Amino acid sequence: MTLASGTGEFGHLLAGHRVAAGLTQEDLAATAGVSLRALGDMERGRTRGPQRRTVRALAAALGLDGAQSAALEGAAQSGRPRGVRRVPPQGQAVRPVVPPAAPAGAGAEPAARSAPEPAAPPAPDAAAEPAPPGALALPRDLADFTAREQALAELSALTADEHPAHPRVVLISGQPGLGKTAFALHAAHALAPAFPDGQLSLDLGGMAATPLAAREALGQVLRALGVADGAVPAGTEERAGLFRALVRDRRLVLVLDNAADEAQVRPLLPGSGPAVTIVTSRHALPGLEAVHRLRLDVLSPAEASALLARIAGPERVEAAPDAAAELTRLCGYLPLALRIAGQRLVARPQQPVAQLARQLAAEENRLDLLETGDLAVRPAFELSYRRLPEQSRLVLRRCALTAGADFTAAVLARYAGLSAARTELVLEQLVDAGLVQPAAPERYRLHDLVRLYAGERLTADETAEAVAEARTRAGSWLLREAAAHGLRFDPDHTAAEGAAAAGADSVPLTEAARWLEEEHPEWLAALYRAQREGRHREVIDTAEAMHWFSDRLVSWDLWGEVFQLSVDAARASGDRQAEAVHVNYLAWTYVTCLHRYRRGIELAGEGLALARDLGDHEQQGWALTYLGTGLRHLQRYQEAGESYQRAAEAFAEVDNRAAMIGRLVTLRGAATCLRHLGRAEEAQDSRRRALARALELVERWSSPLMHLMAAVTAHELGQDRAALKRWPAAEKAYRQALVHYEAIGRPDSMTKTLTELGTALIEQGRADEAREILTEALTDLSADGRRGRSPVQGLSD
């Protein structure tokens, strides 16, 4: 049979009345009691002369007056055929005329190259069965749908392109619970006015034990498009060809929800034309070609609060903003969890938001509480977990053992008992499955609720012995690595000795510092575990190895934890020499990092007593140095200067590099005390001698530590000269400090020098130069803030 070409007068008139009435095709079809397919064919001219009762129903639904109704009926009458049309016997379906398959290379779709395609969709006639009422109709939109504006804008922009390079196919992927289905349906409803030929939704059952086969999915879609049962081809390729022909010229939206894999989706994608296909999947479906990808993420804190307010009521959220913010955080800003929490509040109108937040704060109960009615977080994760291969399940479970917010494959490999390369491959597969997320280059993370679920599976699926073995194996490796990287900063430790510890001799200092910073949650947790398990020597050796590195990051409060652990380990093992050393490290931490000077002074006194009992001059020197620094910060300058002098005398009894550094530190500290006592000329002279010693150390051992010592000393000389109002000389000292800072890669403490150099330039009337320098300082300070680091760095005291 043939189809009418073009659009007749009746179709134009009907579409014009509908648009003027502000109705979609779906609205008009439902009101008039005609099928959506039939209405679409009328407007496109494929049904030019509908029956009188149909026209009258349409006119009534459109609210037309007498003249308008008469005009519409006249247009319909003129389009009705005047001849006699042969009608097939009752019950016999009309099959479309199918031409031979297109030859290879003639534009056939790769996924169904041999599929025969009809020249055009079959026209409705007396024997064809209409689409079942509501077949694959969109489920209702969520009235409280919130956020996702950027993703919706991207999708709208894609659909607005009248001549896209590829069919309009959008893949929405991401972890369980992100609201992918809700987003797809909301988008389909929003697009409906621009796609009047219909909106269909089909659940592909991707998480079911047996997902919907592509052949069966095509059958459902074809029937929803009005193809009679008897006219649906038998084979998958033939069905795919008929589907592409039917939608070639139609402006419709097809939602393919919960896709299992690429093979299930490909036959359901249009070959060309204006249709929009929205595919949702927990999997990234990386093999799906020529699709626009939208990867949803959790909501922002503000969006999460807005969603909670729309569900539970704005008055409850506004009445307890802090509790609501904590509740959304405990939900991990995950839409499914937020919806469950909101519904729990709706069902319990008397429950304060703070009470639910308090209940969710208990990690062991959180997944149990995030369940209400048929909504639950745990089963959403369970569906994905059960479909994983066994090794992937193992890796996901062992992710729960990591201590940081994110982790590398190298670290996780130690917990999993696999090679780093294999672990990375499995992690990438878990990323594709939506259970692990990329956090940064070569780093991965778990959503908080996924981590809780992984921890549950770890307890349920593995023995306590296996988990303990994994923790011990990974912990020992982490402490060895931390010690090896820390020793790279020890002035008395050679590269060869570091290599003997853990093969870290080839690691550049910048890489060693980066590893220690990024992996500090892991090695710190391992340090605590070693202490609990009585492995005291590991604790002492690790803390000792990182002592000199600690000078680079004095803003870290964790040094108080590290050196308290090593002090406790030394005391538990009865090692008094180690106790003296690590009590001094702890004194340094309280004075320099924590700024708790009185406690630092007390600890320095303990360290001094221990060192005297042992006859250890070097540790006496360090204890007196930290004592002097604590006194100086309390503005007890005379006592501090005396303490520095005694420290210098103790260091003079020792001949090693650490003692040379100690003598330089005491000379600098004493000079600072002189400046604060109003003896700036003496301070400047003393500081010149200190800078000469620092430059000598740089000449002998050109290491980052020595350059840092020279930079800090030159900076302090600039301060001495500034106190004397000798601004050109101060400028010279500050610029000398910057040279040494640059030599070690612009550390954070360089910001303070830039700031004071700007002041020196202003005092000399050089405002333009000062503005440039201060802008540079502000840029560095902003970068430090983004890294969460203090602009003050080690050895300044």
N, C-alpha and C positions, 0 to 999 in steps of 0.2 A: 504494500500500500504506500501511498505517497503522503507527504505532509504539505500543508499550505505554506507558502513562503511569504515573508513580509509580515507586517502587522496591519490588520484591517481597521476600519473606522471604529467598530465596536470596541476593540481592544484599547485603542487610543482614548476613546471617550471614558471607558470604565476606569482605566488607570488614572486619568485626570481627576475624575470624581473622588477616587480613593485618596490620592495625594492631598487634594483640597480638604478632605475630611480629616486628615492627619492620622490615617489608619495604615497599618502594615497589611500585607497580604494575609498574614496569619490572623490578624484581628478581623478582617472582613470575612474571611472564610469561616471562621468560627461563628460570627454573628449571623451570616446568611445561611449557614448550614450546608455549605458546599465544601468539597475537598480542596486542600491547599494546592494540590497538583492541578486540578481542573481550573481553579482561578488563575494560576500562573499561565496555563495554556491559553485561556481566554485573552489575557492582557498581551500575550506575545503573538496573538493572531492564529494560533494553532487550532483553536476552536472559535470559528468566526460567527457561528449562529446558534447560541445555546437556546434551550427551550424557554418558552414564555414564563413558566413558573420559576425557573432559575433567575431570569432577568428581574422579575418582580421581587424576588427575595433579596437580590442584590440592591435594587433601588430602595427597598425599605431599610436595609441595613445601612445604606449610605445617607438616608434621610433626604432623598431627592423630592422635589415638588412635582406637581403634575406634568408641567412642560418638560422638565428634565427627565422624568421617567418615560414619557412618550418618546423623547428623542433617543434614549437608550434602547427602548424596545424597537424603534424603527431601524436603528443600526444593526441590532441583532437579527431582525427579520430579513434585512437585505443580504445578510451573510449566510443565511440558511441555504443548503443545497436544494435545487429544484428537481433533480433527477432521482431515480430510485437507486439506492445503494445496497449492494449485496451484503447480508449479514451472516456471519458464520453460524452454524448450528449452536443452540444454547449449550453453554458449558465448555465450548471449544475455544481455547485461547488463540489469540492472533499473535503469530510470531513475527518479529521484524525481519525485513529482508536483509540478509547478511552477505556482503560482497566477499570475494576471496581475500585472504590475508595479504597485507602489504608486503612487498619484497623487502629483504634485508637491506638496511641502509636508507629506507624511504621514510624515515621519521618515526618508525615504530618505537614504543617504549622499551628500554633495555630489559625491564623486569618481566615483560610479557611480549617478547618480540614476535612470537608466532600467533598471538591471540587475534582472532578475527574480530573486526570492529564493524558495527552497523553503520550504514551511511548516515543515519539520523535516528533519534529515539523514536519508539513506536508511538503513534498518535492514539489517544483513547478512542475506543469505539464500543459498541454494544456488548462485545464478548470479553473485553479486557477487564480484569478485576481492579477496582480502585485500591489505592493504598489503604491498609487498615487504619481506622481512626486513631490518630495520635501515634502511629508507628514511629519509633525512634525520635519522638518529639523531645525538645530540650526539657530537662527537669527545671523546676522553678529556680529563679535566681535568688541569691541570699540578699535579703533587704539590708542586712548589716555588713555587707562586704566592705572592707576597709583597705586603703593603701593600694600598692602596686601601680601607682600612677605612671611611673616611667615605663614599666613593662607594657601597660595598656597603650601608652602613647606609641611605643615601638610597633606594636601589633597594628594599631590604627594606621600608622604611616605606611606599613607594608601593604595593607589592603587598599590604601588610597591610590597606589600606583596602578594606572590603567594598563600599562604594558610592561609587566615585570619580566625580568630575564628568565626566571624560573617560575613554575607554578607556585601559588601562594600556599606554602606549607610551613607551619610554625610548630617546632618541637619544644615543649615545655617540660623540663626535667628538673630533678632535685631530690633531696632526701624525703623519706616518708614524713607526712604531717605538715608540709609546707602549704597545703591548700592548692595544689596544682589543678585538681578537678574543679574546685570552686572558681578559680581564676579563669579556666577555660570556658566554663559555662557563663560566667559573668561577661566575658569578652564576647561570646556568641550572642548573648542577649543585646549587648551594646551595639553589635554590628548588624543586627537584624534589619533596621530600616534601609541600610545600603545593600542588603542582599535579600531581595524580596522573593526569590525563588525557593526559600525554605531554609530551615536550620534543623539539622539532625544531630543526634548524639548516640554513640554506640560504645558500650563498655566492652573492651577487648579481653577483660579478665586476665591481665598479665600476671597477677600474683596468685591466680588459682592453680591448683594442681595440674589442670589441663586447660591452658588458655584457649580462648576462642580461635578456631582455625580460620585462616584467611578466607577459605572457600565459604565457610558458614557466615562469616562476617559480610562478605560480598552479597550473599543471598539475602541477608536481612536488609542491607542497604538498598539493593535493587527492588525488593518488595516495597520498601518505604518510599521509593521513587515512583511507584505505580506500576511496576512490571508484574504481570500476573504470574502465579506459581508455575504454570505450564510453560511460560516464556523464559524462565530463568535457566540459562545454560547449565550443563552438568559440571563442566570442568572449571578449575580455578582460573586458568588463563582466559577462557571464553567469558567467564563472568567479569573478570577485570577489564576485558576489552569492551564489553557492553556498558559497564559502569563508566568508563572514560568517555564513551560516545554520548551517554545520557547527560553527563555533566559538562560537556565541552563548552556549551554556550549558556550555561545556567549560572546565575549569581546566587549561590547558596553557600552556607557554612556547614561543614561537617566536623564534628568533634569526635575524635577517636581517643577515648579515654583508657588509661591504664594499659598501655602497649607493653607486650612482653619482649619483643625483639624486632630487628629490622625486617626479617622475612615475613612477619605477620603484617607489617604496616605497608610494605611496598606495593602490593596489589591494590591497596585501597587509596592510593594517591592519584589524583587527576593527572592526565598527561599535559593538558594545556587548558586555557580558559580562565574565566574570572572567579571560579570557586575558591573558597578559603578552607583549608584543612588545618585543624588544630589538634595536634597529637600530644598527649600527656604520657609521661613514663617516669618511673623511678630511675630508670637506666638512661645513660647519656646517649645510647644508640649511636655510637660514633661512626658506624658504617652507613648510616642513612645519608644519601647524597643530596646536594642542592636543596637544603632546608634552612630556614632561618631559626636559630637556636636562642631560646630564652631560658636561662637557668635561674630559677627563683632561689632566693636566700631567705633567711629568717627576717622578721620585721625589725625595724629600728625600735629603740625604746619608746619613742614618741608614738610611732604607729601601733605598737603593741598596746600601749595605754589607751589609745583611741579605740582599738578593737574591743578591748575589755569594757570600756565605757559604753560602747554601742550595744554590747550583749547584756551586761549586768545593770546598766543604767548609769548615766553620767553623774547623778547625784551621789551614788555610793563611791565612785572613784574620786570625785572631787572632794568628798568629805575625808578621805584618807589617802592623800597623794603619795606619801612615803610608803605606806603599806602596799598600795597598788603598784608602785614602781618595783618594790621587792617581789611582789607576786609575779609580775611579768618577767623579771629576771629569772626567778626560779622555774618558770615555764620555758626558759631558754628562748623567749620571743618567737616560739614556734606556734603558728596559727592554730593547729589542732589542739595543742595543750592549752592555749589561751581560750579557745572556744569551750573546752571542757571546764576550765576554771570558771569562766563566765557563767556557764550553764549551772554549775554547782551553786554559785551565788544566787542565781535566779531561783533555783529550787529551795534555797534557804534564805529567805528575805531578812531574817533576823541575824544572820551570821555576819559579824564584822569582817571586812576584807583582811584585817590584820590577823584574824584567827586562821583563815585559810592559808595565808602566807606562812604563819608559824607552823602549821601542819606540814606544808610542803617543804619546809626547811630541813626536815628529817629525811636524809637521802634514802634511807632504807624503806620509807613509806611513800616516796614521791610518785613512783609509777603506779602504785595502788590507788593513790588519791586522784591521779589523772585518768579517771574513768568515771563516766556517768551515762546511764542508759546504754545505748549501743555505740557510744563514742568512747574510745580508749586509745592511749598512746602505745602501750606495750604490744598489742596485737599488730599494730601498724609496722613496728620494727620486726616482730616475729615473722611476718610474711616474707620479708626480704631475707632475714637470716636463714630461714629454712631452705631457701632456694640456692644458697651459696654452696660451692664445693667445700669439702672438709678443711682443706688447708686455708681457705679464705675465712672460714669460721674461726679457726685457730688464731689467725692474725688479728681478726676483729676482737676476739676475746682478750688477747694479750695487749691490745691497745689500752685496755682499762688499767694496766699496770703502770703506764707512763705517768709521770708526775706533773709535767708541764702542760700549758694550754695547747701546745703543739709539739711535734716531735719529728725526727728524721727517720728514714728507713734504717740507717745504720744503728741508731739506738734501739728501735723496735726489734731489729733482727736479733739482738742479744736477749730480749725477752721471749721472742718466738722460737729461738733455737734454729733459725734458718740463715742462709747467707744474706748479705745486704742486698745483692742484686735480685734474689728471689723475693725478698720481702718487699722491695720497691715495686716489682711487677704485680704482686698481689695487692698492694695498696692502690695501685693505679686501677686495678679491676674493681676494688671496693669503691673508688671514686666514681667509676662508671656506673656502679650499682646504687649510688646515692647514699652510701652509709659512711663514707669517709670524705672529707672535704680538703681540697688544697688550701693551705694557709699562707704560704710564701714559697718562693722557689726552693724545691727540695724539702719542704716541710708540709706536714699533714696535721689535721686536727679532727676531733670528734665533736659533734654537738653534745652539750651537757647531758641531755636525756638519752642519747645514743650511748654515751659513756656509761651511764647508770645501767642501761640494758646490757651492754657488753660485760659489765661487772657481774650482773646476775647470771649471765650465761657462764662466765668463768667459774663461779661458785657451783653452779648446777652441773656443768659438763666436764669439769676437771677435778682431779683429786687435790687435796690440800698439799700433798707431797710434791706434785708436779708444779703447782703454783709457787711453792717455796723455793724449789730448785731454780725456777725461772728468775725469781727475784734475786737470789744469791748470785747466779751467773751474771745477770745484767749489772747488779750492784758492784761486784768486784771489778768488772770491766770498766764501769764508769769511774770508779775511784782511781784505777790505774791511769786512765786517760786524763782525768783531771790533774793528777800529780805530774804526769809527763808534760802536759801543756803548761802547768804552773811553773815548773822548773825552767822553762825557757826564759823566765824573767829574773832568775836568781843570778846575781853577779858572780857568785862563787861556784856556779854549776856550769860545766862545759856541755857543749852540744853532744859530745860522745856519751857523757853520763846520762843525759836525757834520753838518748837513743836506747841505751841499755834498759831503761825503765819500761818504755812502751813503744819504741820505734818512732818517736816524735821528732827526731833530729832534723828532718827535712821540712817541718811545719814552720812557715814564716811566723814572725811574732804577731803580725796582724791577724793571721788565721788562728793562732793559738788563743789570742784574746777573744776573738769572735766566738770560738767554740766554748770557752769558759763562760762567756756572757750568755750565749743562747741556750746552753745546756745546764745552766745553774740549777733549775728546778730538779733536774734528774740527779746530778751529782750531790746536791744537798740532801735530797731524800735518801740517796744511797748512804750518805755519811750518817744520817740519823739511824738508818737501819743497821749499819755496822756497829754503831754505839750500843743499840739495844741488844744486839746479838753478841756483845762482848769482844768484838774484833778491834780492840783498842789500838793496836799498832797501826792498822790501816787508817784509822781516824787521825792519829798523830802525824803519820807520814803525809797524808793528803793535805792536812792543814799547813804543815811545814812547807810543802812544795809550793803552796799558793801564797805564801807570806809576801814575797816581793810583788807578785801580781796585784795583791790587795791595794798597794799604793796607787795603782792606776785608777781605781774605782772607789774613792773614799766616800762616795755618796751612797754606797750600798749598806743598808742596815744589816744585811745578812752576815757581814763579817762578825758581828756580835754572836750570832748563832754558831758560825764555824769555829771561832776560837774558844767559845764556851765549851763546845763539844770536845775540842782537843785538850782543854784544861781538865775537864772531867775524865777523859780517857787517860791522861798522864797520871792523875791522882789514883784512878782505879787500878792502873798497872804498877803503881809504886815507882814510877820513873821521875825522880826529883829534878833531874836535869831538864827533861822535857817539860815538867811543870813550870820551872823558872822561865823557860823560853816562852811558853804559851801564855802564861800569866802576863808577861810583858806584851805579847801580841794583843791580848784582851785589853790591857791598859791603853795601848795605842788606839784600839777601836773606840773605846769610850771617849777618849780625848778628841780624836780626829774625825771619826765618822758619826758618832752619836751625840757629840757635844754635851756629854754629861761629865763635866770636868771634875767634880768632887769624887764621883765614883772612879773616874780614871786615876785620880791622885791616890785613892785608897789601893787600887790594884797595883799601881806603880810601886807603892810602898811594900806590898806583898812580894812583888817580883824582886825588889832590891834586897829584901831580907833573905829570900831563897838564894839569890845569886851570891850574897856574902857568905852564907853557910857553905856554898859549894866552892867558894874561891874563884868564881867566874867573873873576870873583869869585863868581858864584853857585855854580858847580860846586866852587870851593874851599870855600865854606861848607858844601855838602852833604857833601863828603868829610870835612871836620873834624867835622861832626855825627856821621857814622857811625863815625868813629874814636873820638870821645868815648863813644858808646854801647857800642862793643866794649870799651873800657877799663873803663867802669863795670860791665859784666857780669863782668869779671875782677876786680872789687873794687879797681881802681886809681883810687880816687875823686879824688885830688888831680890826677893827670894828665888824667883825664876832664874835670874841671871846667875845666882850662886849655884843653883842646881845644874845649870848648863856647864859652869866651870868645872864642877866635880865630875860631870859626865865626860868632859874632854880629858880630864886626868885619867879616868878609868880606861877610855879608849886608847890612850897613849901606851898602855901596857900590852896592847894586842897588835899583831902585825898581820892583818888580812884586809881584803877589799871591803868587807862589811864595816870594819872598824874605821877605815878611811872615810867611808860615807858617813859613819856616825860622827866623826870629828867635824866634818863639814856641816852636818845638821846642827850640832851644838854651837858652832861659830855663828851660823845664821841666826839661831834662836837668841843668842846673847846680843847680837847686833840689834835685833828687833826690840829687845828690852831696853837697850840704850836709847833708841829713838823715842820710845814711849816715856822714858825718864827725862826727856828734854835734852838729850846729849846727841843731837843729830850728827854733828861733825864726827864724833867718835864712832857713831853707828856706821856712817859712810865709810870711814877708814877700815873698820872691821869687816864691812861687807865687801870692800874691794879685795881684801885678803881671801874672803870666802869664795868670791867669784874666780880669783886666780886658781884656787884649789879645784874648783869645779871644772874649769877649762883644762886643767892638767888631767883630771879624770877622763874627760872627753877625749883628750889626745891619747891617753893610754888605752882606754877601752871604749871605743866609739859605739856605745850601745844606746838604745832608747832611754834606759834609766839614767845614764850619765848626761845625755842631752836634756832630759827633764830636770835634773839637778841644776844644770847650768842655766836653764830657762827660768826656773823659779828664783834662783839667786840673783840673776840680772833684773828680774821684775822687782825684787825687794830693794835692790840698789836704786832703781828708779823711784821707789817710794821714799827712800831716804833723801834723795835729791829733791823730790817734790816737797818734802817737809822743810827743806832749806830754800824753797822757791827758786831753785836753779833749774828752770824748765827746759832749756836746751840740753843740759846734761841728763835730765830725767828722760827726755825724749830718746836720747842716744841709748840709754840703758834699756828702755822698753823695746826699742827696735832690735837690740841685741837679743833680748829674750825671745822675740818673735822668730828670729832666725833659728834658734834651737827648737822652738815649738814646731816650726815647719819641718824640721829634720825628722820628727817622729810622727808626722801625719796630722798636725793641727788638733791636738787634744783639747778637751773641754776647757781646761784652765786657761787656754789662750784668750778666751773671751774677756776675762778680767784685765789682762794686759792691754788688749785693744781698747777697752773702755778708758783705762787710765792714760793711755797714749793720746786718746782724743781730748781728754782734759788738758794734758800738757800742750797740745797744739792750740786749743782755745786760749790758754793763758798767754800764748805767744802771738795771738791775733791772727791765726791761720784757720779761720772758721770753715772754709771750703774743704780743706784737707781733713779737718776734724769731722765734718759731716760724713765724708767718705769712709773714714775709719770707724765711726760709730755705727754707720749703716752696716758695715761688715760685721761688727760685733753683734748687732741685733739679729742679723741673719744667722750667725752661728748659734746665738742663744735660742732662737726659734727652733733650729734643728735639734738642739739639745733637749728642748721641751718635748718635741715629737718623739725622741728616743726615750723619754722618761729619765734623763740623766741630769745630774747636777753640773753646773759650769765650774765647780771647784774640783780640782783633781789633786792627786797625791803628792806627798813630800813637801807641800806648802808649809807644813808645820815641822 
